[in-house]
Amino acid sequence: MLNVLIKNACVYYENAIQKADMLIENGKVISVGNGITVSENTPVINGQDCLIFPGFADVHVHLREPGFFYKESIETGTKAAAKGGFTLVCSMPNLNPVPDSVQNMAVQQEIIDKEAVIKVLPYASITKGEKGTELVDFASLADKCFAFSDDGKGVQTQEMMQQAMENAKELGKAVVAHCEDESLLTGGYIHDGEYARLHGHKGICSASEYKQVERDIDLVRKTGVQYHVCHISTKETVELVRKAKAEGLKVSCETAPHYLAFCDMDLQEHGRFKMNPPIRSAQDREALIKGVQDGTIEVIATDHAPHSAEEKLKGLEKSNMGVVGLETSFAAINTYMVKRGYITMEKLVEIMSINPRNIFGIESGIKIGQKADFVMVNPDKEFVVDPETFTSKGRFTPFEGTKLYGDILLTVYNGEVVYKNITE
C-alpha cells in the first residue's frame, strides 16, 4: 500500500481546487491541508505546478475481451486507462459472448477479476446477442452489471425499448443508449455535411441520432427510468437533452473529446477519423461546447474503441468505425476546453471525475480515511500525440500528430500505484 506525502500541489478537495499537501499512509488518505509534517522515513513527492484530482471515470469503454483479444484486452485496456488517469471504466457489451446472460457475464467478470488494474464495471446488453429481437432477463443480470446497453446498435423498435425501460426501472438500473435509427443511415459512414459533399462520401444524417433520442425521451416520460445517452454529436440532441433536464426527467448524456475538438472539415482520408457517430459540423461542435458549459452535457467519455491496423487502414469508407482515447482524453479536454477558456479546470474535474460517478450512484471525491483514488497531472506539459507510445493495442486516434497539454504523472487506485511517470 502507498505511503507518501505529496507537497505543494493543488488538490481538488471539497469541491474546489486548493493549494495543499496530501498525506497517504497504508493506502489511505490521512490528511489534506497545509504544512503537513511526517517522519523522515516517509517518501515525499514535490507536487509543485501539479494538480491532484479524484481518479477519472469513463462510463463508455470498449475493452474487447472476451472475443476480440487482437484488438484489446482487459489487461492492456485498463493499463492504458491508468496511464490516462482513469481509476474506473465501464466496459461495453459488444463482446463474444455478449454479456446477455448470467453465464456470459461470468466469462467477462472472471477476466476482469484476474487482469484489471483499475475498477471495471461491465454493462449487460439490452437484447440477446445485441440483435434487437429479444430482451435479456433483466432480473437475473441486474446485480451483476453496471447498467443495460446495446452499445454499437440502437434499439430499433419503440415497443422493445419501452419494455426494456420498464424492466430496468423496476430493478433500479439505468438504460444507456446508443441512439441510431438504422432506417435513416442509407449506407453513410461520415457526417452528411460539407466534407462529404466535397469529397464524394456517403453521409450519416444527424436525424439518425436525434430522432431516436427524441423517441427515447418520450419513453422516459412514460416509464420514469434513468436514461443516459451515449456519445452525443448533434446540436439537436443537445437541445433535446437540455429540455428533458428542464422538465425534470432522469436524463443525462455524454460526449467525447473528438467531438469537441474537431468538425467534419478537419477530416482526413484516413480511418483514424472514422467513428460512430461521426465527427459533425462546426455548428454541432459549438452546440456541444455550449452544452458542456451549461451542464446539459455532464460527462466526458472516450468511447475508446480499438481496432487492428488491418481494420483501420482502409480509408474513410472501408475502415471499421472506432478510435482510441483513454491515453489522450485529459490532455484533449485540457487543451481544447480549459486552455481555450471554454471551461474551468474545476469543470473538467466535474465532467471527467465527479459527474460520471454521481449520476450512477457511485461515491466520488478525495475523502479522509478512504483508500486513495486519485490522479496527479501537470496541466502545462506539452507533447505531440504519438500512437506508437500507447499502452493500448489500439493505435488510431484523430489526435495523432496534434500538440496537446497535460501529462499524467501518477495514478493511484484503491491505495496502490497503478501508473507512475514521476521520480520521488
C-alpha positions in Angstrom: 0.0 0.0 0.0 1.1 3.5 -0.8 2.9 5.7 1.8 3.7 9.2 0.6 3.5 12.9 1.3 2.8 15.0 -1.8 3.7 18.6 -1.0 3.0 21.9 -2.7 0.3 20.6 -5.1 -3.1 21.9 -5.8 -5.8 19.4 -4.8 -9.4 19.1 -5.8 -10.9 18.7 -2.4 -14.3 19.5 -1.0 -15.5 20.7 -4.5 -12.6 23.2 -5.1 -9.0 23.2 -6.2 -6.9 24.4 -3.4 -3.2 24.6 -2.6 -2.5 21.8 -0.2 -0.3 18.9 0.8 -1.8 15.4 0.8 -0.6 12.5 3.1 -1.2 8.9 2.2 -0.5 6.1 4.7 -1.1 2.4 4.2 -3.0 3.4 1.0 -5.5 5.7 2.8 -5.8 9.5 2.6 -4.8 10.7 6.1 -4.7 14.4 5.6 -5.2 17.2 3.1 -4.0 20.6 4.1 -1.1 23.0 4.5 2.1 22.3 6.5 1.7 18.6 7.0 4.7 17.1 8.7 5.8 13.5 8.6 8.7 11.4 9.8 11.9 11.4 7.8 11.1 7.8 6.6 8.0 8.9 4.7 8.7 9.4 1.0 8.0 12.9 -0.3 6.9 14.0 -3.7 7.2 17.7 -4.7 3.9 18.5 -6.4 4.9 22.0 -7.4 3.0 23.0 -10.5 0.9 19.9 -10.3 -2.8 19.2 -9.8 -4.4 16.3 -7.9 -7.8 15.2 -8.9 -10.1 12.3 -8.0 -9.3 9.5 -10.4 -11.0 10.0 -13.8 -14.1 7.8 -14.6 -15.1 6.7 -18.1 -18.6 5.2 -18.5 -18.0 4.2 -22.1 -15.1 2.0 -22.9 -14.6 -1.0 -25.2 -12.2 -3.4 -23.7 -12.8 -6.0 -26.4 -12.4 -9.0 -24.2 -13.7 -11.7 -24.3 -13.9 -12.3 -28.0 -11.7 -9.7 -29.7 -8.3 -10.0 -27.9 -6.4 -9.0 -31.0 -8.0 -5.5 -30.7 -7.6 -5.0 -27.0 -7.6 -6.9 -23.7 -8.8 -6.1 -20.2 -5.2 -6.0 -19.2 -4.0 -3.6 -21.9 -7.1 -1.6 -21.8 -7.1 -1.0 -18.1 -3.3 -0.2 -18.1 -4.0 2.3 -20.9 -6.8 3.7 -18.7 -4.4 4.0 -15.7 -1.9 5.8 -17.9 -4.6 8.2 -18.9 -5.5 8.9 -15.2 -8.6 6.7 -15.0 -9.4 4.6 -12.0 -12.8 3.5 -13.1 -14.1 2.4 -16.6 -17.3 0.8 -17.6 -17.0 -1.9 -20.3 -19.4 -2.0 -23.2 -21.2 -5.3 -24.1 -20.4 -5.8 -27.8 -18.3 -8.8 -27.0 -18.2 -12.5 -27.7 -20.0 -13.9 -25.9 -22.3 -10.9 -25.5 -23.0 -10.5 -21.7 -26.7 -11.2 -22.2 -26.9 -14.0 -19.5 -25.5 -14.7 -16.1 -23.3 -17.3 -17.7 -21.9 -15.0 -20.3 -21.4 -12.1 -17.8 -19.3 -14.5 -15.7 -16.9 -15.1 -18.6 -16.0 -11.4 -18.7 -16.1 -10.9 -14.9 -13.6 -13.7 -14.4 -11.1 -11.9 -16.7 -11.8 -8.6 -15.0 -11.1 -10.1 -11.6 -7.8 -11.5 -12.8 -6.4 -8.9 -15.2 -7.8 -5.4 -14.5 -5.5 -2.9 -12.8 -8.4 -0.5 -12.0 -12.1 -0.8 -11.3 -14.1 -2.2 -14.2 -17.9 -2.2 -14.1 -19.4 -4.2 -17.0 -22.6 -3.5 -18.9 -25.1 -6.1 -19.7 -26.8 -6.0 -23.1 -30.4 -4.9 -23.5 -31.2 -7.6 -26.1 -29.9 -11.1 -26.6 -26.8 -11.1 -28.7 -27.4 -7.4 -29.2 -29.6 -8.5 -32.1 -32.6 -6.3 -31.2 -35.1 -9.1 -31.4 -35.5 -10.4 -27.8 -34.9 -8.8 -24.4 -32.5 -10.3 -21.9 -33.6 -11.5 -18.5 -33.1 -8.2 -16.7 -33.8 -9.5 -13.2 -31.1 -12.1 -13.4 -28.5 -9.7 -14.6 -29.3 -6.6 -12.5 -26.9 -7.2 -9.7 -24.1 -8.3 -12.0 -23.9 -5.3 -14.3 -23.4 -1.5 -14.2 -26.3 -0.8 -16.4 -28.0 -2.1 -19.6 -26.9 -1.0 -23.1 -26.8 -2.4 -26.6 -24.0 0.0 -27.5 -22.9 -0.3 -31.0 -26.6 -0.6 -32.0 -29.7 1.4 -31.4 -32.8 -0.5 -30.1 -34.9 -0.1 -33.3 -38.4 -0.6 -32.1 -40.3 1.6 -29.7 -42.1 -1.3 -28.1 -38.9 -3.1 -27.2 -37.2 0.0 -25.8 -40.3 0.8 -23.7 -40.3 -2.7 -22.2 -36.6 -2.5 -21.6 -37.1 0.7 -19.8 -39.9 -0.6 -17.7 -37.8 -3.7 -16.7 -34.8 -1.5 -15.8 -36.9 0.9 -13.9 -38.4 -1.9 -11.8 -34.9 -3.0 -10.9 -33.4 0.4 -10.2 -31.0 0.2 -13.2 -30.2 2.7 -15.9 -30.7 2.3 -19.6 -27.6 3.6 -21.5 -28.5 4.1 -25.2 -26.6 4.2 -28.4 -29.1 6.1 -30.4 -29.1 5.3 -34.1 -32.2 4.9 -36.4 -30.9 2.4 -38.9 -33.7 3.3 -41.4 -32.0 6.7 -41.9 -28.4 5.5 -42.5 -28.6 4.8 -46.3 -25.0 3.5 -46.4 -23.4 6.6 -44.9 -20.1 6.4 -43.0 -19.1 10.0 -42.2 -21.2 13.1 -41.3 -23.6 14.2 -44.0 -22.1 17.6 -44.4 -19.7 19.8 -46.4 -16.7 17.4 -46.3 -18.8 14.5 -47.6 -20.2 16.6 -50.4 -16.8 17.9 -51.4 -15.1 14.5 -51.4 -17.8 12.3 -52.7 -18.5 10.4 -49.5 -21.9 9.0 -48.3 -23.1 10.8 -45.3 -24.8 9.9 -42.0 -27.6 12.4 -41.3 -27.9 14.0 -37.9 -31.5 12.8 -37.7 -30.4 9.2 -37.4 -29.1 10.1 -33.9 -31.5 12.8 -32.6 -34.8 11.2 -33.8 -34.1 8.1 -31.6 -33.1 10.3 -28.7 -36.4 12.1 -29.1 -38.3 8.8 -29.1 -36.5 7.6 -26.1 -37.0 10.8 -24.1 -40.7 10.4 -24.7 -40.5 6.9 -23.3 -38.7 8.2 -20.3 -41.7 10.4 -19.6 -43.9 7.2 -19.7 -41.6 4.9 -17.7 -39.6 7.2 -15.3 -36.4 5.2 -16.0 -32.9 6.6 -15.5 -31.7 7.2 -19.1 -28.2 8.1 -20.3 -27.4 8.9 -24.0 -24.1 7.7 -25.3 -21.6 9.8 -27.3 -23.9 12.6 -28.5 -22.8 14.5 -31.6 -25.5 16.8 -32.9 -26.9 20.2 -31.9 -30.4 18.8 -32.0 -29.5 16.1 -29.4 -28.1 18.8 -27.1 -31.3 20.7 -27.2 -33.5 17.6 -26.6 -31.4 16.7 -23.5 -31.5 20.3 -22.3 -35.3 20.4 -22.5 -35.6 17.0 -20.9 -33.5 18.1 -17.9 -35.5 21.3 -17.6 -38.6 19.1 -17.5 -37.1 17.2 -14.5 -36.6 13.8 -16.3 -33.9 11.5 -15.3 -31.9 12.1 -18.5 -28.1 12.5 -18.8 -25.7 12.3 -21.6 -22.0 12.2 -22.6 -19.9 13.4 -25.4 -16.3 12.6 -26.4 -13.2 14.7 -26.8 -13.0 14.3 -30.5 -16.5 15.9 -31.0 -15.4 18.9 -29.0 -12.0 19.3 -30.8 -12.9 18.6 -34.5 -15.6 19.3 -37.1 -16.1 17.5 -40.3 -13.9 19.9 -42.3 -11.0 18.7 -40.2 -11.4 15.2 -41.5 -8.6 13.4 -43.5 -8.8 10.5 -45.8 -7.8 8.1 -43.1 -9.6 5.5 -40.8 -8.4 7.3 -37.7 -11.1 9.9 -38.4 -13.9 7.3 -38.6 -16.1 6.6 -35.7 -19.8 6.2 -34.9 -21.4 8.7 -34.5 -19.2 10.7 -36.9 -17.5 14.0 -36.2 -20.1 16.5 -37.3 -20.3 20.2 -38.4 -18.8 23.2 -36.8 -22.3 24.2 -35.7 -22.7 20.9 -33.9 -19.3 21.3 -32.2 -20.3 24.7 -31.0 -23.6 23.4 -29.6 -21.7 20.6 -27.8 -19.3 23.1 -26.2 -22.2 25.2 -25.0 -23.8 22.0 -23.7 -20.8 21.2 -21.6 -20.6 24.8 -20.4 -24.3 24.9 -19.2 -24.3 21.5 -17.7 -26.6 19.8 -20.3 -23.6 17.5 -21.1 -22.4 16.3 -17.7 -20.0 13.6 -18.7 -17.0 13.2 -21.0 -16.5 9.6 -22.1 -13.9 8.4 -24.6 -15.8 5.7 -26.4 -12.4 4.1 -26.5 -12.8 1.6 -29.4 -9.6 -0.1 -30.5 -9.2 -2.0 -33.8 -6.4 -3.7 -35.6 -4.3 -1.9 -38.2 -5.8 -4.1 -40.9 -9.3 -2.9 -39.9 -8.3 0.8 -39.8 -6.0 1.3 -42.8 -8.8 1.2 -45.4 -9.6 4.9 -45.6 -12.8 6.6 -44.5 -15.2 4.5 -46.5 -14.0 1.0 -45.7 -12.3 1.2 -42.3 -14.0 0.0 -39.1 -15.7 2.6 -37.0 -13.9 3.4 -33.7 -11.0 5.3 -32.3 -9.0 5.1 -29.1 -9.0 7.8 -26.4 -8.1 6.7 -22.9 -4.5 8.0 -23.1 -5.3 11.4 -24.6 -8.7 12.3 -23.0 -7.5 14.5 -20.2 -4.9 16.3 -22.4 -7.5 16.8 -25.2 -10.1 18.3 -22.8 -7.5 20.4 -21.1 -6.2 21.7 -24.4 -9.4 22.3 -26.3 -11.7 23.3 -23.5 -9.7 24.6 -20.5 -6.9 26.4 -22.2 -9.2 27.9 -24.7 -11.3 29.4 -21.9 -14.5 27.4 -22.5 -14.5 25.7 -19.1 -12.5 25.9 -15.8 -10.3 23.2 -14.5 -12.9 22.6 -11.8 -15.4 21.9 -14.5 -13.0 19.4 -16.1 -12.8 17.5 -12.8 -16.6 17.5 -12.6 -17.2 16.1 -16.1 -14.3 13.6 -16.0 -14.3 12.5 -12.3 -17.3 13.5 -10.3 -20.4 13.5 -12.5 -19.8 10.1 -14.2 -19.8 8.5 -10.7 -22.6 10.7 -9.2 -25.0 10.2 -12.0 -24.9 6.4 -11.5 -24.8 6.5 -7.7 -21.1 5.8 -7.2 -19.2 7.6 -4.4 -16.8 10.3 -5.7 -14.1 12.6 -4.5 -11.0 12.5 -2.3 -12.0 11.8 1.3 -10.1 11.5 4.5 -9.9 7.9 5.8 -10.7 6.3 2.5 -8.4 4.4 0.1 -6.5 6.7 -2.1 -8.1 7.1 -5.6 -6.5 10.0 -7.5 -4.6 11.2 -10.5 -1.7 13.7 -10.4 -1.2 15.8 -13.5 1.0 18.5 -14.9 -1.5 20.6 -16.9 1.1 22.6 -18.7 3.4 19.9 -20.0 3.1 19.8 -23.8 3.6 16.8 -26.0 2.8 15.6 -29.6 0.5 12.6 -29.7 2.4 9.6 -30.9 0.3 6.4 -31.0 3.4 4.2 -31.1 3.8 5.1 -27.4 0.3 4.0 -26.4 -0.2 1.2 -23.9 -3.5 0.3 -25.7 -3.3 -2.2 -28.5 -5.3 0.5 -30.5 -3.2 3.0 -32.4 -5.8 5.0 -34.3 -6.8 8.4 -33.0 -7.7 11.7 -34.8 -5.3 13.4 -32.3 -2.3 11.8 -33.9 0.4 14.4 -34.5 -1.5 17.0 -32.5 0.2 19.1 -29.8 -1.7 18.6 -26.5 -1.1 19.9 -23.0 -1.4 17.8 -19.9 0.8 15.0 -18.6 -0.3 12.2 -16.3 2.3 11.8 -13.6 0.7 9.4 -11.1 -2.5 7.3 -10.9 -3.4 5.7 -7.7 -6.4 3.2 -7.4 -7.5 1.5 -4.2 -4.4 2.7 -2.3 -1.9 1.3 -4.9 0.1 3.0 -7.6 -1.2 1.7 -11.0 0.7 4.2 -13.2 3.8 6.3 -12.4 5.7 8.7 -14.5 7.5 10.6 -11.7 10.6 10.3 -9.6 10.3 10.8 -5.9 
